[in-house]
Amino acid sequence: MTDQYDDIINLPHHVSERHPRMSMEDRAAQFAPFAALTGHADAIRQTARSVAESYEKEENPEYGSSPRQTD
């Protein structure tokens, strides 16, 4: 049985005469993680802060209010 790639399977690897080989560091940088959701972590922290303040206000009604003046 003949495979459709038998004619090219044993050819030597192509080496460009025009473009130099990329360094391992540059090649690895292509696959490095990146911040796809810029600002997402800050938004989560702000939401957590708001929720914490909301719970604090429910537990302690005087939380965040100015002192009451008595006459």
Summary of the structure (lengths in Angstrom):
residues: 71
radius of gyration: 31.3
end to end distance: 102.2
largest distance: 102.2
contacts: 77
relative contact order: 0.06
helix: 37%
strand: 0%
